[in-house]
Amino acid sequence: MSVGTRGSDRGWTMLGAYVHSYVEDLKWTLQEIDAAVLAAIVDALVEARQERRQVLIMGNGGSAATASHLACDLGKGTIDRANPGFRRFRALSLADNTALMSALGNDLSFEDVFSEQLATVMCDGDVVIAISASGNSPNLVRAVEYARSRDAVTIGLLGFGGGHLAGIVDHALVVSSRNYGLSEDFHLIVQHVVTQYIRRALAGPARPVAFLDRDGVINERPGPHQYVERWEQFRFVEGAVPMLRGLRDRGYSLIVVTNQQGIGKGVMTESALRLIHDEMVRSLAREGVSLTGILHCPHREQDGCYCRKPRPGLIHRAMNETRSPGMRRASGRSCTWAGRRGGFRTAPTSSRRFSTCSMPCRRGSWPPCSHPKLRRVRSACLYGPRMQPSCRGLHPFARRARGVPAFLLLGRVSGCDGRFTDPTSVLDRGVSRCPFSSRAIEPSEYRATR
């Protein structure tokens, strides 16, 4: 029976069905991650780094490759090169020395290839990680038993329900799948989650990041069902550049997240969009504004993809592609909703939510009140998720903006008494009550902004 697919529609159909089956099974497998055990593993590794203890990793076959991969990512991938005094992980894979392993296996037995290495390099209290799809490998069982006799912290990344190792290690992260490929996929993904999380945790305080939609926030929005297909059609929104420069001056990284379904419809191409964004970056750079990144979704609205706002896919991608994002702000209606779904605090700036205020704009306010979304507003009330948006005598802006969980006006923020405050400092401090009322409200009392 031929299993080839070349020239065979039926072959491609069979392959596609298997790919779908495998991916779906992997999704279910990943849902078995025990968050409490994963947190305990991270804590044990970070504590070992802090106390200059070793992390010794071992496995057989494909798990030996995962052991080498984990040692590499801990030893190199977690380094903060901006910090000369950074304390590095002392990570070592015991599966890498083929000469030593073959000598131990030939002269003693294969069951001793890891325990004998531990007897040579391990110190009391080190961390020992055993990676096994079955959980029953005799050489790993013997090595873990030896490590426990030396008061080591033992960790198991295991499959097939855990096997014998699950009962003797201190922290066992187990997957029930009895497929070697899925078990090894699980272990590799877990090691990437652990090492990338540790890298972020050790990289210092998170940077404040402003997420901005492109159309209608940076450039003028084209007409209904129309798209900016070339640079000549691109027009900056009045006041957008000073707004971006002001955010940059206050230390915010700027990330543009934009829906571009014109690509999915065939109206424009990825290369054409790339040329537009390259020219936009150069134009902003000439004005002293630099962008950290530009992410776009090319799919149509009816495709139901995960990356199209208001779904949080682009926010998650930025989080994973940026070394230490703070994820503090979002601007634009779809950005705001995507940010909330991604679990981040947001600051919507929809012009339909703004109204004229009787308080005059103080001269020298930041940034200049020339952006269309800010033009008619000269001062505003800022309120958060537990603040009363409809109290008596409320500022005109707050009355009109009822039902919106949080607002940040990129100009000046004012209460009814006319005192002005820098909006970024107000939001960063964490306002918990409306300045015009002492009553806090529950989240169920306001509506989400769509």
C-alpha positions in Angstrom: 0.0 0.0 0.0 1.4 3.4 -1.0 1.5 6.1 1.6 2.9 8.8 -0.7 0.9 11.9 -1.5 2.5 13.1 -4.8 -0.2 13.2 -7.5 -2.8 11.7 -5.2 -5.7 13.8 -4.0 -6.7 11.0 -1.7 -3.2 11.0 -0.2 -3.3 14.7 0.5 -6.7 14.2 2.1 -5.4 11.5 4.4 -2.4 13.6 5.4 -4.6 16.6 6.1 -6.9 14.5 8.3 -3.9 13.1 10.2 -2.4 16.6 10.7 -5.8 17.8 12.1 -6.1 14.8 14.4 -2.5 15.2 15.7 -2.9 19.0 16.3 -6.2 18.5 18.1 -4.7 15.8 20.3 -1.8 18.0 21.1 -4.2 20.8 22.1 -5.9 18.5 24.6 -2.5 17.3 25.8 -1.4 20.8 26.6 -4.5 21.4 28.7 -3.2 18.9 31.2 -0.5 21.3 32.3 -0.7 21.6 36.1 -0.2 25.3 36.9 0.7 24.6 40.6 3.4 22.1 39.7 4.7 24.3 36.9 5.0 27.2 39.4 6.9 24.9 41.9 9.3 23.9 39.1 10.0 27.6 38.2 10.5 28.4 41.9 13.0 25.6 42.3 15.0 26.6 39.3 15.1 30.3 40.2 16.1 29.4 43.8 18.9 27.2 42.5 20.2 30.0 40.3 20.1 32.5 43.2 22.0 30.0 45.5 24.5 29.0 42.7 23.4 25.4 42.7 23.6 23.3 39.6 20.7 22.1 37.4 21.5 18.7 36.0 19.2 17.3 33.3 18.9 13.8 31.8 16.8 11.8 29.4 17.0 9.0 26.8 16.4 9.2 23.0 14.2 12.1 22.1 14.2 13.1 25.7 18.0 13.3 25.7 17.6 16.0 22.9 15.1 17.8 25.1 17.6 17.7 28.0 20.3 19.3 25.9 17.7 21.9 24.6 16.7 22.8 28.2 20.3 23.1 29.3 21.0 25.4 26.4 17.9 27.6 27.0 18.6 27.9 30.8 22.3 28.5 30.3 22.1 31.0 27.4 18.5 32.0 26.8 17.8 33.5 30.3 20.8 35.8 30.4 20.2 39.6 30.8 23.2 40.9 28.9 22.3 44.5 29.9 23.3 43.6 33.5 27.0 42.9 33.8 26.5 41.3 37.3 23.7 39.0 36.1 23.9 35.6 37.9 23.6 32.9 35.4 22.2 29.4 35.6 24.6 26.5 36.0 22.8 24.1 33.8 24.3 20.8 32.4 22.8 18.0 30.3 24.1 14.6 31.3 23.1 13.1 27.9 25.7 15.0 25.9 29.0 13.3 26.7 28.8 10.3 24.3 32.3 9.0 25.2 31.5 8.9 28.9 28.0 7.4 28.4 29.3 4.7 26.1 32.1 3.9 28.6 29.8 3.6 31.5 27.3 1.6 29.5 29.9 -0.8 28.2 32.0 -1.3 31.4 29.2 -1.1 34.0 25.6 -1.1 32.7 23.3 1.3 30.9 21.3 1.6 34.1 24.4 3.4 35.6 25.0 6.0 32.9 23.3 8.9 34.8 23.8 7.9 38.4 27.5 7.6 37.9 27.7 11.0 36.3 25.7 12.4 39.3 28.2 10.8 41.6 30.9 12.8 39.8 29.4 16.2 39.3 26.5 16.6 41.7 26.6 18.6 45.0 24.2 18.2 47.8 21.0 20.2 47.2 21.4 20.5 43.4 18.4 20.3 41.1 18.0 17.1 39.0 15.5 17.0 36.2 14.5 13.6 34.6 12.7 13.8 31.2 10.9 10.6 30.2 8.0 9.7 28.0 7.3 6.5 29.8 8.4 7.4 33.3 9.9 4.0 33.8 13.5 4.2 32.3 15.7 2.2 34.7 18.7 4.5 34.3 16.5 7.5 35.2 14.9 5.7 38.1 18.3 4.8 39.5 19.7 8.3 39.0 16.7 9.9 40.8 17.0 7.6 43.7 20.7 8.5 44.0 19.9 12.2 43.8 17.3 11.9 46.6 20.0 10.3 48.8 22.0 13.5 48.3 19.1 15.8 49.2 18.7 17.0 45.6 15.5 18.7 44.4 14.1 16.3 41.9 11.8 17.2 39.0 10.1 14.9 36.4 8.8 15.9 33.0 6.8 12.7 32.3 4.4 11.0 30.0 2.2 7.9 29.9 0.6 8.9 33.2 4.0 9.3 35.0 5.2 5.8 35.5 7.5 4.9 38.4 9.2 8.3 38.4 6.0 10.1 39.2 6.1 8.6 42.7 9.7 9.4 43.6 10.4 12.9 42.3 9.6 16.0 44.3 7.7 17.8 41.4 6.1 15.7 38.7 4.6 17.4 35.6 2.7 14.5 34.0 0.8 14.1 30.7 -1.5 11.1 30.3 -0.9 10.6 26.5 0.7 7.3 25.6 2.0 8.6 22.3 5.8 9.2 22.4 5.6 12.1 19.9 2.8 13.9 21.9 4.6 13.4 25.2 7.9 14.7 23.8 6.0 17.7 22.2 4.5 18.4 25.6 7.9 18.3 27.3 9.5 20.6 24.7 6.7 23.2 25.0 6.9 23.1 28.8 10.6 23.8 28.8 10.1 26.7 26.4 7.4 28.1 28.6 9.6 27.8 31.7 12.7 29.3 30.2 11.0 32.1 28.4 9.0 33.0 31.6 12.2 33.0 33.7 13.9 35.1 31.1 11.2 37.7 31.3 11.0 37.5 35.1 14.8 38.2 35.4 14.9 40.9 32.8 13.9 43.6 35.3 10.8 45.8 35.5 8.4 45.5 32.6 8.4 48.4 30.2 5.2 50.4 29.7 3.9 49.7 26.3 1.2 51.6 24.3 -0.7 49.5 21.7 -2.1 51.6 18.9 -4.5 50.9 16.1 -3.2 52.3 12.8 -6.3 53.3 10.8 -8.0 56.3 12.5 -5.4 56.7 15.2 -2.1 57.2 13.2 -3.4 57.6 9.7 -6.7 58.9 8.4 -9.2 56.0 8.1 -10.2 55.4 4.4 -13.9 55.2 3.5 -16.1 52.2 4.1 -14.8 49.0 2.5 -11.7 50.9 1.3 -8.0 50.3 2.2 -4.8 52.2 2.1 -3.2 50.2 -0.7 -0.1 52.3 -1.3 1.9 55.0 0.5 0.5 57.9 -1.6 -2.9 57.2 0.0 -1.5 57.4 3.5 -2.3 60.6 5.4 -1.2 61.1 9.1 -4.0 62.1 11.4 -3.6 65.7 12.6 -2.0 65.6 16.0 -1.0 61.9 15.8 2.8 62.6 15.6 2.9 64.9 18.7 0.8 62.3 20.6 3.2 59.5 19.7 6.2 61.7 20.5 4.8 62.5 23.9 4.3 58.9 24.7 7.8 58.1 23.6 9.2 60.9 25.7 7.5 59.4 28.7 9.2 56.1 28.2 6.4 54.1 26.4 7.3 51.6 23.8 4.9 51.9 20.8 3.5 48.9 19.1 1.0 49.2 16.3 -1.6 46.4 16.0 -3.8 46.6 13.0 -6.4 44.6 11.1 -5.7 44.5 7.4 -8.4 42.3 5.9 -7.7 43.8 2.5 -4.9 41.2 2.1 -7.3 38.4 2.7 -9.7 39.9 0.2 -7.0 40.1 -2.4 -7.2 43.9 -2.6 -3.6 44.3 -1.6 -0.5 42.1 -0.9 1.7 41.5 2.1 4.6 43.2 0.2 2.5 46.3 -0.5 1.6 46.6 3.2 5.2 46.1 4.2 6.3 49.0 1.9 3.6 51.2 3.5 4.8 50.4 7.0 8.4 50.8 6.1 7.7 54.3 4.8 5.6 55.1 7.9 8.4 54.0 10.1 10.9 56.3 8.2 8.5 59.2 8.3 8.0 58.9 12.1 11.7 58.5 12.6 12.3 61.8 11.0 9.9 63.3 13.6 11.7 61.7 16.4 9.3 58.8 16.9 10.4 55.2 16.8 8.1 52.2 16.8 9.0 49.0 18.7 6.9 46.9 16.3 4.1 46.6 13.8 1.8 43.6 13.9 -1.1 43.0 11.5 -3.9 40.5 10.9 -4.3 39.7 7.2 -7.5 37.7 7.6 -11.0 38.5 6.6 -13.6 39.2 9.4 -15.6 36.1 8.5 -12.5 33.8 8.8 -12.8 33.7 12.5 -9.0 33.8 13.1 -7.5 34.3 16.6 -5.3 37.3 15.6 -8.0 39.6 14.3 -9.0 42.3 16.8 -10.9 42.4 19.1 -9.6 38.9 19.7 -6.3 39.1 21.6 -4.0 37.2 19.2 -1.9 40.2 18.2 -1.5 41.3 21.8 -0.3 37.8 22.8 2.1 37.8 19.8 3.5 41.1 20.8 3.9 39.8 24.4 5.9 36.8 23.1 8.0 38.6 20.5 9.0 41.5 22.8 11.5 40.7 25.5 9.9 42.5 28.4 6.6 44.2 27.4 4.7 46.1 30.1 1.3 45.8 28.3 -0.2 48.9 30.0 -2.2 50.8 27.4 -4.3 50.3 24.3 -5.7 52.9 22.0 -8.4 52.5 19.4 -11.7 50.6 19.9 -10.6 47.2 18.7 -7.2 47.6 20.4 -9.0 48.3 23.7 -11.3 45.3 23.5 -8.4 43.0 22.5 -6.3 44.3 25.4 -9.0 43.6 27.8 -9.4 40.0 26.5 -5.7 39.7 26.8 -5.9 40.6 30.4 -4.3 44.0 30.3 -5.4 47.5 31.5 -6.6 49.6 28.6 -7.4 53.2 27.8 -9.9 53.6 24.9 -9.9 56.8 22.9 -13.0 56.8 20.8 -14.1 60.3 19.7 -17.7 59.3 20.1 -17.1 59.0 23.8 -15.7 62.5 24.2 -17.8 65.7 24.7 -17.0 69.4 25.1 -16.0 70.5 28.6 -16.4 73.9 30.1 -13.0 73.8 31.6 -10.4 75.6 29.4 -7.2 73.8 28.3 -4.2 75.0 30.2 -1.4 76.3 28.0 1.5 73.9 27.5 -0.6 70.9 28.2 0.8 67.6 26.9 0.4 66.7 24.2 -1.1 69.5 22.1 -4.9 69.1 21.9 -4.9 68.8 18.1 -5.7 65.2 17.6 -9.2 64.8 16.3 -10.0 62.4 19.1 -9.0 65.1 21.6 -9.8 68.3 19.7 -13.2 69.1 21.3 -12.0 68.0 24.8 -10.0 70.6 26.8 -10.1 68.7 30.1 -11.6 65.5 31.3 -12.4 63.1 34.1 -10.5 59.9 34.3 -12.2 57.0 36.1 -11.5 53.3 36.4 -13.3 49.9 36.7 -14.5 50.6 40.3 -15.4 54.2 39.9 -18.8 55.8 39.8 -19.4 57.1 36.2 -22.8 58.7 36.9 -22.6 60.6 40.2 -24.3 63.8 40.9 -22.6 66.9 39.5 -20.2 64.8 37.4 -17.9 66.4 34.9 -19.6 66.6 31.4 -17.1 64.3 29.9 -17.7 61.6 32.5 -21.4 61.9 32.1 -21.2 61.3 28.4 -18.7 58.5 28.8 -20.9 56.5 31.2 -20.4 52.7 31.0 -16.7 52.8 29.9 -14.4 51.0 32.4 -11.4 53.3 32.0 -10.4 56.5 30.1 -7.1 58.1 29.4 -7.2 61.5 27.7 -3.8 62.2 26.1 -4.0 65.9 27.1 -4.7 67.0 30.6 -7.0 65.4 33.1 -9.1 67.7 35.3 -11.7 67.5 38.0 -14.6 69.9 38.6 -12.3 72.0 40.7 -10.2 72.8 37.7 -7.0 71.2 39.0 -4.9 69.6 36.2 -3.0 66.4 36.5 -0.7 64.5 34.2 -2.9 61.7 32.9 -0.1 59.1 32.8 0.8 59.6 36.4 -2.8 59.4 37.5 -3.4 56.1 35.7 0.0 54.6 36.8 -0.8 55.4 40.4 -4.0 53.4 40.1 -7.1 55.4 40.6 -9.8 53.5 42.5 -12.6 56.0 43.0 -14.2 58.8 41.0 -13.0 62.2 42.2 -16.6 63.3 42.3 -18.1 60.5 44.4 -17.3 58.4 47.4 -19.3 55.4 46.1 -17.4 52.6 44.3 -19.3 50.4 41.9 -19.0 46.8 41.0 -17.9 45.7 37.5 -21.3 44.4 36.8 -22.7 48.0 36.9 -21.0 49.1 33.8 -21.1 48.0 30.2 -18.1 46.9 28.1 -17.2 49.2 25.2 -17.4 47.5 21.8 
